Amino acid sequence: MLSYGHNSANSMDATFGTNDMKFHLFTLMGFDDHRTSVPPAWIITSRQIIQDLIEWFKPLKDKMLSHMAHWKPSCFFVDDAPQELKALHLVLYLVPTLYLFL
């Protein structure tokens, strides 16, 4: 995240209904100089609620800030998942969010 997340675009995506045990995989991705995505962080959870995402984002953000006090992504690309958006806005505050509709 320090190499690919600061002052650059990031994205987050989640899998839904891809396994029998109903677990969700959330992947946070940064982009390198060649615009190739690099997945530095992910979480596997049995629930898809805002509190789980905040419990993942907050320590991740704190870790980045402990290494680089001015760490801030330029924007986030997300699909239209309300819980992802709410968690991003609650933890990262004023980072612009770009919605992808495919």
C-alpha positions in Angstrom: 0.0 0.0 0.0 2.9 2.4 0.6 4.3 1.8 -2.9 1.0 1.7 -4.8 -1.7 3.3 -2.7 -0.3 6.8 -2.0 -1.3 9.6 -4.4 -2.6 7.1 -6.8 -5.8 5.3 -7.7 -7.0 2.3 -5.7 -9.8 -0.1 -6.2 -11.8 -2.5 -4.1 -13.9 -5.4 -5.2 -15.7 -8.2 -3.5 -16.9 -11.7 -4.5 -20.5 -12.6 -3.9 -21.9 -16.1 -4.0 -18.8 -17.8 -5.4 -18.5 -20.6 -2.8 -20.7 -23.0 -1.0 -19.8 -21.7 2.5 -21.1 -18.1 1.7 -17.8 -16.4 2.5 -17.0 -13.0 0.9 -13.6 -12.1 -0.3 -12.8 -8.3 -0.4 -9.7 -7.3 -2.3 -8.0 -3.9 -2.1 -5.9 -3.1 -5.1 -3.3 -0.5 -5.9 -1.8 0.2 -9.3 1.8 0.3 -10.3 3.5 2.6 -12.8 2.2 0.5 -15.7 -1.4 0.6 -14.4 -1.2 -3.1 -13.4 -3.2 -3.9 -10.3 -1.4 -5.1 -7.3 -3.5 -6.7 -4.4 -1.7 -5.7 -1.2 -4.6 -6.4 1.1 -7.7 -8.7 1.3 -10.1 -10.0 3.9 -12.3 -13.1 4.0 -15.4 -12.7 6.0 -18.7 -14.6 6.6 -20.7 -11.4 6.8 -21.0 -8.4 4.4 -21.6 -5.6 6.9 -20.0 -2.2 7.3 -18.6 -3.0 10.7 -16.4 -5.8 9.3 -15.1 -3.5 6.6 -14.4 -0.7 9.0 -12.5 -3.1 11.3 -10.3 -4.0 8.3 -9.9 -0.5 6.9 -9.1 1.4 10.1 -6.0 -0.7 11.1 -4.8 -0.7 7.5 -5.1 3.1 7.3 -3.4 3.5 10.7 -0.5 1.2 9.6 0.0 3.3 6.4 0.0 6.5 8.5 2.5 5.1 11.0 5.0 4.6 8.1 4.1 7.7 6.1 2.3 10.5 8.0 0.9 12.1 4.8 -0.4 8.8 3.2 -3.5 9.3 1.2 -4.9 7.6 -1.9 -6.0 10.0 -4.7 -9.2 8.1 -5.4 -11.0 4.8 -5.1 -12.7 2.8 -7.8 -15.6 0.7 -6.5 -18.7 -0.9 -7.9 -22.1 0.2 -6.5 -21.9 -1.8 -3.2 -23.4 0.5 -0.5 -21.5 -1.1 2.4 -18.1 -0.7 0.7 -18.8 2.9 -0.1 -20.0 3.7 3.5 -17.0 2.0 5.0 -14.6 3.9 2.7 -16.1 7.2 3.5 -16.2 6.6 7.2 -12.5 5.6 7.4 -10.9 7.6 4.6 -13.1 10.7 4.8 -12.7 12.9 1.8 -11.0 10.6 -0.7 -13.0 10.9 -4.0 -14.8 7.7 -5.0 -15.4 6.8 -8.6 -18.2 4.4 -9.3 -17.8 1.7 -12.0 -20.9 0.4 -13.7 -20.2 -2.5 -15.9 
